[in-house]
Amino acid sequence: MSSPTPFASSVPPEAAERKFILRGLDGLRAVAVVAVIVYHLWPRALPGGLIGVDLFFVISGYLITALLLKEAAFTERMRLPQFWMRRLRRLVPAMVLCVVVCTSLALLIGGDVLVEMPRQVLGAVTYTSNWTNIAAGNDYFAQTSPELYTNFWSLALEEQFYLAWPVILVVSCMFLTTWLRRRLVPALLGVGSVAAMIVWNVIDNDTTRGYYGLDTHAFGLMIGAVLALSIPWSMYPPRPGVRVWKVEEHYSPGRNVLRILIGWASLVLLPVLASVLSEENPKVLAPWGLLAASILGAGAIQCLLPDVRGTGAEGLRALLSWRPLTWIGARSYGIYLWHWPLMALAHYSMPGFPEQLRNGLVLFLTVIIAALSYRWLEQPVRRLGFLGATAALARALARPGRARWVAVGFSTVGILSVAGTVVACVHAPQMTQAESVVAEGKAALSSGPSPTPSPSASPSETAPEPYHPKPGGQDVTMIGDSVTLAAATSLQDQMPGIDIDAAVSRNVGAGIDLARERLDRGTLGRIVVISLSTNAEMTQGDIDQLSHIAESGQVREVVLVTGQAPANLGWVDQSNRAIREAAAKNDKLVVADWAKASDGRPELLVSDGVHPEPAGQDLYASTVADAVQRAKDTLARLTPDAPAVQASPTPSPGAPAQG
């Protein structure tokens, strides 16, 4: 027998609680936003805290679907234009305020924080940040040169979901006659989204496209939608004291207990998952870690639904309705919106400030601004609409007393911020300082004379040749990353003839492979400099492989360059420690301690804290040149019948004294 309307469920409107509020959902929002904040400000404390975004997706997928079904149950239709307008009222005011204020502050700071600002602002205000970031190659996981509105990608993805999903939902309800068939629509879309993320990760050998795309990252939203369609009356349950036989018929005590256990287990496992996942294993994180977080999010929500009864379910609702959690959850949109831009502004404006104090200040300002935005902007617009809120502001301007001054202040900040945003977009640079120094280094390598390395013995030759040192860098092969590229000119000046092979984002694994290829081709110098600590951890196993290469054929010395980076790039310190420990035990290894030479001297580095400024480039090159000379001295002692070592060119002033 067909339903009287396409949207009818087990609970008829006349028996339903019209003003029902699902307890605990704001608390779950608080859990999500706290996880994201901790991950961004203190990543070592919660390395997988980014799963909070996927928890948001599940909540949104459930809530939007359930509210649309509630409206349809009472009115027999879904008014999509009104729905979209409600979404705009809820989301746009705070977003616009954040963008114009933070962009204007970025203008005052200047430099790298303004890079590609027109694209960033356009993506933010049009809710297309995820796609503009993909087009620009912006990596969510970049930590040294954060863009101001990187976090807006998830807001864009949700807004695109708000546009597309209600249409799909209406069509599904019109043409599919059972709730089971309707659930299959988001279920299949979710499976397709997971598959698409896997495919894109394989195609790109990178997680950025899969992480940002609506097509590839919609599974959390779809899981939430499946949950809402599984219990279509969950936002309008029977009124207290009213028994609906269709609801009672499907109630099972055993299933009820199981759902309570799943709810509590899911809530407990979410922070555990956030603790064990990490961006260092991106193919595990995306999609499997994100999918697991989405499933756990749905597991927690389903226990909050009104068809789950008993003390266990009430306990979970009470826990997630704790007032501090509900306060944070109600303001979670503003907290999420503001925290990243404020963090980026602090990163560029306070480079020498203690990190923990800086992050604490960011958190404090985020909560204060989000609370003020919620009270004085978001709620008035949500209640009065855009025109009504504008009229209220105009009335306040005409009213004498404190209200006028508040309105004047708000209007003044708005006008100045819009003007500042326009100026910032007009004068935004195209490249960061790091990109500029790397580009200059690339140009120097491409325009300079190509070195002609001396042929080296093949690995099959067992008798090592005596070492006949050459001046400068003529017998030196340097394999490096973008830091090496940035210092290429200084390296060539201080070690003429050095053979530099450097590439952006190269890690130690790729460097080892390149060293082997050069060994096989006979183009590996007697002194091999490895500067690859920045992009991935260099382990003892990696160093052992480099030592083995040094012992193949001719005897070689390997110079390992330590890395300099902000504290949040923890693998750099680990690499430096491994390098120093290995060199202390192996006379085939020499340390060029760039980290020690540049420690406590932020003026030597550009704003990312990794790549050297011109003065830093000279110091980096002299640090390497000094280590190369020590390697030559050692190699001369290790090879028989070698002539005296020629003196290297005098290093530039400021070269560190090395032991």
N, C-alpha and C positions, 0 to 999 in steps of 0.2 A: 504494500500500500504506500503510495507516494506521500511525501510531507505536504502540508497545506501551503507552505512557502519554501523556497530553496534554502532558507536560512534557519528553519525550525530545528530545535534540538530537543533533548529529553526534558528540559525545563521550560514550560510555557511562560510567556511574559507575565501573565497574571499571577503566577506563583513565585516570581523571581524577586530577589532583593536588588532594587534598581541602583542604590547608592553603595554597593559593595566595594570595599577596598581590600586588596590582597595584602595581608600583613606579612612583613618580612622581606618584601621585594626591595624596599629602599635600603635595608640592611645588606642585602646581597650586592646592591650597587656600590655600597660603601666598601665592601670587601674587594670588589673589582678595581675601584679607583685607588684604594690604598696600595694594592699590589702593583699597579702601574707606576704610581708615584715613587714607591720604594725602589722599584727596578730602575727608574730613570735617575734618581738622586743618589741611591746607594746600591748600585748593581751587584756588588759582591754579597750583599746581605740577602738578596732575592734574585738570583740570576735568571730565573724564568718568570719573573713578575709580569712580563708582557702578556701573559695569558689572561690578565685582567681584561684586556681589550676583547678577547673572545668571549669572556663571561658577559661583558656588555652586549655583545652581538646576540647571544642566546636570550638574554633578558628582553632586548628590543624585538627580536623575532617573535617571542611569545607574546609580549604585551601588545604590540601593534596588531597582531593577528586576532588576539582575544578581544581587544576593544572594538575592532571592526565587526567581529561576529556579534558582539553585544549590541552595537548600534543596529545591525541588520535584524537581530531578533526582535527588537522593539519597534523598529520603523519599517521593516520588510525591505529595506534597501540600504546600500552603503553610499553615503554622500561623499564621493571622493574629493570634489573641490573643497568642501568644508574641512575634510580631514587634512588635506595638504595645507590649507591656510592655518589650521591649528598647529601643524608642525613648524611652519614658518614663524608663527608667533613665539613658539617655544624656543626655537634654535637661533634665529637670525639676530635678534638684538644683542645678545651677549657676544656672539661671534664677531659682529661688526665692531662693537666697542673694543674687544680684544685686539682685533687687527689694526684699527686706526691708532690706538694708544701705543701698542708695542712697535708698530712700524715707525711711529714718530720718535719713540725712545731710541730705536735703532739708528735713526738719522743723527741723533745727538752723539751716539757712540762712534758711528762711522766704521769704515774698514770692512772686514770680512762678513760682518753680520748683515750687510746690505746686499751681498752678492745675489744676483738674480731675483731681486725683490719684486719686479713686475710680475714674473711668473708665479712667485709665491702668493702674492696678494690676489692675483686673478684666480688661482686655484682655490684659495681659501673662500673668497666671497661667492664663487660659483659652485662650490662643493664639488670640485673636480681635482682636488689636490692629489688623490691617488694616481690619476692618469697623468697629470702634469709631472709628478715625481717620476713616474715610469719613463715618460718621454725624455726627461732631463737626466736620467740615470742616477737620481738621488737614492741613496741607500739608507733605509730606516736605521740600520745598525751602525752607521758612521758616528764615531764618538769624538773625533778631534776637531771637526768643523761643522757643527750642527747647524742646519737651516732653522730659521725662526719658526716656521709653521709645519715642520715635519709631522707632528702629531695630528694635524688636520686630515691626514689620509683616512683615518677611521671615521671621522665625522662625514667626510665625503662619501665613503662607502655606505654608511647608514642612510644618508639622504637619498642616494641612488636607489637603495632598497625601498625607502618610503615611496618613491615615485613608481617603481615597477611592480612591487609585490601586491599592492591593493588591486591593481588591474588584473593580475594573474589570479588572485583570490576570487574576485567577482566572477571571472570567466569559469573558474573551477566549480564554483557553487552553482552556476547557471547550467552547466553541461554535465556535471558529474552528480549522480543522484544519491550517493551514499557517502558518509563521512570517511569510511575506509578508503574509497577511491580518491577522495579529496586529499587525504593524508599522503597518498602516494605521490602527489605532485611535488610538494616540498622535499619529500624523501628522495625522489629521483634527482631533483635539482641539487640537493646536498651531496649525493653520491657523485654526481657529475662535477661538482665543484672540487671535491677532494681529488678526483682523477685529473682534473685540469691543473690543479696545483702541482701534482706529481709530474705531469707531462712538461709543464713549463720549467720546473726545476731541472729536469733532464735536458731540455732544449737549451736553456740559458746557462746551465751549470752554475746557477745562482738562484737565490731565493727571493730576490727583490720583486720581480714581476709577479710571481705567484703570491707573494705576501700582500701586495698592494691591490691586486685586481679584484673587482667585484665578482667576476666570473670564477675566480680561483679561491676566493676567501669568503664565500657566502654560506659555507656549510653551518657555521654557528647560528646564523640567522634562520636558516632552513630547519635546523634542529628545534629551535624555539617555536617555529611555525607548526612543525609536526606535533609538538606538545600541545599547543593551543587547539589544534584541530582534533586531537585525541579526546579532549574534554571541552567541547565547544561552548558549554555553559559555565566555564570556570570563573568568568568575571560577572556572572549574574546567577549565583546559586539560589536554591530555594530559600525563602524567608525563614527565619527561626520559627520552629514549631510547625512548619508546613512540610508534609511528607509527599514526595513525588515518587510514584510507584516505579517509574522507569529508572530513577536513580537508585532506589532501594533494591531493585531487582538485580542490578549489576554490582552491588556492594558485596565484597568478600572479606571476612576478617583476616584470613591468611594473606591475601594480597595486600590488605591495608598494612599489616605488620611489615611485610616485605618492603613496601614503599617507604615506610618510616625509616627502616634500616638503611635503605638506599640513600634517602635524604641526608641522614646524619653522616654516613660514610662519605658521601660526595663532598659535604662541607669540610670534613676533616682532610680529605685527600687533595683538595684544591691547593692549600698552602704547601703540602708535601710536594705536589707536582711542580709548583712554582719554585721550590727549592732545588729540585734535581734537574730541571730542564735548563738549557743554556744555549745562547746563540753560537757558542763555539761548536755545536753540533747541529748546523742548520738543517740538514736533511732529516734529522730525527725530530727536530722542533717543528718543522713545517713539511708535511701537514700533521704528523702523528701526534706530537705533543699538543698542538692547537686543537686537534680533533678530540683528544682525550679531555682537555679542559672544557670543551664545549659539551661533551657528554656528561661530565661531572656537574657542570652548571645546570643542565637540564635535570639531572638527578636531584639537585638541591631544590629547584623550583617546583618539581612535581610533588614534593612533600609539603609545600606551602599551600597547594591548591585545596579548595574547600571540600573536595570529596574524600580527603584523607582525614581520618578521625583519630581521637585518642590523645593520651598524655604525651606521647612521643612527638606527635606532630605539633601539638600546642607548645611543647618545649622549644622546638626549633623555631616556630613563629615568634615566641617570646624572646628568644636569644637574638634573632635578627631584627627584632623591633626595639632593641635597647636604644634609648634616646640618643646617645652619641652617634650610634651607627645610622639611625634614621636621619639625624641632622646632616651628617656627611653625605648620605645617599641622596637626600633631596637636593643637595648642592653639588653633586658629583659631576654634572655637566660643566659647570663653571670651573670647578677644581681641575678637571681634565683639560679644559680649554686653555687655562692660563698657565699651568705649571711649566709646560715645555717652553713657550716663548720667554717666560721670566728666567728659566734656567739658561736658555741660550744667551739672553742679554747679560746675565751675570757672568757667563763663561767668557764673553768677549770684553766686558767692561772691568772685570775684577780678576785678571789672570793670576796675580800674585797673592790673592786673598786665600787664607786657609780653606781648604775644600769643604770640610765639615761645617764650618761656620757659614760659608757661602750657601751651602745646600739648606742649612737650617733657616737662613734668611729667606731663601726662595720659597720654602714650604710655608713659612709664616705669612709672607706677602700673598701667596696663592690663596690661602684660606680666607684671609681678610678681604681681598678683592672679590673672590667668588661669593662671599657672604653679602657684601655690599651690592654686587651686581644682581644677586638673587632678590634682595629686598627692594631695591630702588629701580631696577630696570626690567628684569625678567618677569617677575610677578605682576607688576602694573600692565605691561604689554600683554601678557597672557590673559589677564582679567578684562582689560579695557579694549584690547585690539590696538593696532598701529595708530589709527586715527584718534581713538579715545585717549591713548597715552599722550599723543602729541597735543591734543586739546588740553589735557590736564597740565602739561608743561607750560602751555601758553597762559593758562589761568594763574599758575604759580608765579610766572613772570610779572603779571599785573597785580599780584597781591602783595601788600606791604608786609614787612617783617622777615623772619628767618626763611620762610618758604621761598621768597623771591631770591634771596642770596644763594640758596641751594640750587635753584633753577638757573640762575645766572652762572654759577660755577660750572654746573653740568653742561650748559650750552657753550660756554667758553672753551672748556676742555674738548668738547666735540668738534667745534669749528677749528681750533688749533690742530687737533689730531688729524682731521681730514686733510688740512693743508699740509701738515708734515708728511702724511702718507703720500700725497701727490709728489712732493719734492723728493722724498726718498726713492720713489719709483723712477723718477726722471734721472737722478744722479747715481743710480745703483751700478756698481762695478760688475763686470762680467765674470771675473775670476777671483778666487781667494788669493791671499798672499802666498800660500803654499803652492797653489796651481801656477802662480806667476813665476816663482823661483824655479819650480820644476821645468816649466816651459823654457825658461832661459837656459837651464842646463841642457835640455834636449837640443836646443838650437846650437849651443856650443859644441856638443858632440857631433852633430850632423854637419856643421860647417868646418870643424877643425880637421887637420890631417889625420888620416887613418893610421893607426900604429901598425908596425910590421913586426909581429912577435917572432922571436926566434923559434925555429922548429924544435919541438921537444921529442924525446924518445917515446916510442910507442910502449904500451904496457907490456909487450912481450919481451922487451929488452930488460935484462936483469942487472947488468952492470951499470951502476950510477956514474954519470959523467961528473968530473970535477966542476965546481961552480965557479964560473968566471963572471963576476958581477959587472953590470953595466951601469952607467950613470943614470940618475933620475928614475924613471919608471919603465925603462925599455924592456926589462925582464919581469914586469909585474902585470898580472891579470886581476882585474877587480870586478867582482860580480856583486851587484847591489840592487837596491830598490829606489824609490823616489827620493830618499834622503841623499843617496849617492848622486842621483841626477841633479838635484839642487846644487850640490857642491862640485859639479863636474869641472867648471872653469877653474876653480881654485886647485883642484886635484891635478889638472893638466899643467897649471902654472908651477906647482911645487914639485911635481914628478913628471917632467916632460917625457912623452913617449908612452905613458901608461895606457894600457888597453882596458878601457872601461866598457862593461856590458851591464847596463842598468835598465830597469823597467818599473813602471808604476805598479804597486800592489804585488810585487814578486815576493814570495815567501821562501823559506829555507829549503823546502822540498824541491821547488822549481830550480833553485840555485844549485842544489846538488846534482840534479839531472843535467843542467847546463855544464857544470864542471866535468862531468863524465863525458859528455859529448865533445867538449874541447880536448879532453885527454885523448879520446879516440882519434880526433882529427890532428893531434899534434900541435894544437895552438894554445895549450895551457902553459902559462909562464912558470918560472921556477919559484916565484913568490905569488901566492894566490890570496887575494884579499876578499873576504866574505863580509858584506854589510847587509844582513838580512834579519835583523832582530825586531823590526817594527810591525810586520803584518801577521806574524804567527810565532808561537813559541819555538825556540831552538832548543832541542833536547840533547841529552848526552848521546843518544843514538845517532842523531844528525851529525854531531861533532865527530863521532867515531867514523862515520862514513866519509867525512871530509879528510880525516887523518889517513884513512885507507887510500883515498885518491892521492894524497900527498906522497905516499910511499910507493905508488905504482910507477914503474919505469925509473925515471930520474927522481932523485931525492928533492922534495919541495918543502917549503915552509908555508904554513897557512896562517894568515893574519885574520883574526876574528874581531870585528868592530862591534862594540856594545851599542845599545840603542838608548835614545833619550825620548821620553814620552810622558804624558800626564799619568797620574796614579791609576786612573780607571782602566788604562791599558795594562792590566796586571801581567800579561804574558811577557812584556818587555823586561820587567825586573827579573822574572824567572829565567829568561834567556840570558840576561847579563850574569846572573849567578852561575848558571851552567857553564858559560864561557870562561869565567874566571877560575872556577874549580878545575875545569879540564886543562886549561893552560898551565896551571900550577903543577900538573902531573906529567905533562907531555912536552918535550922540547921541540916537537914539530909544530907547536901552536904558540902564537904570540898574540897578545891582546892590544888592540888599539882602543883605549878606554875613553870613547867619546862621551859616554854617560858621566864619567867622573870629571872630565874636562869642562862639561857644560852644566853640571849640577849647580843649582842656586844662581844661575845667570839667565833668567828668562829673556833678557834683552837680546840674547844671541839667537832667539827662535822667533818664528812668525807666530801668529795667533793660535795655531793648532797645537803648539807646544812640542812639535815633532821635527819640522823642517827648519833648517838654519837660515837666518838672515845673512847678508853679505859678510859681516864680521864673524858670525858663526860658521859660515862656509870656510873661511880662512882657517879658523881654529880646527874645524873638522878635518880639513886637508892636512894641516900640520900634524895633527894627532895620528892620522893614518901614515904620513910620511915618516914620522919618528918610529912607529912600529915596524914599518917596512925596512928601515935601516937596521933595526935590531934583528929582524928576520934574516937580512943579508949576512950580518955578522955571525948569527947562529949557523946558517947554512954553510958558510965558509969553513966553520970549524968541523961540521959534520961530513964534508966531502973531502976526499984525499987530494993532495997535490994542488990545492986551490991557491991562486995568487992572493996577495993582500987585497982586502976589500977597498974599493974606491970610496972616497967620501961622497956622501950624497949632497945635493945642493943645500945650502943653508936654509933651514926652515924659516917661515915668516915669523915676525915678532909675535909673541903671545903663545908660541907653541908650548904645550904643557911639559913639564919635566916628567919623564917616565922612568920607572925603575927597571 
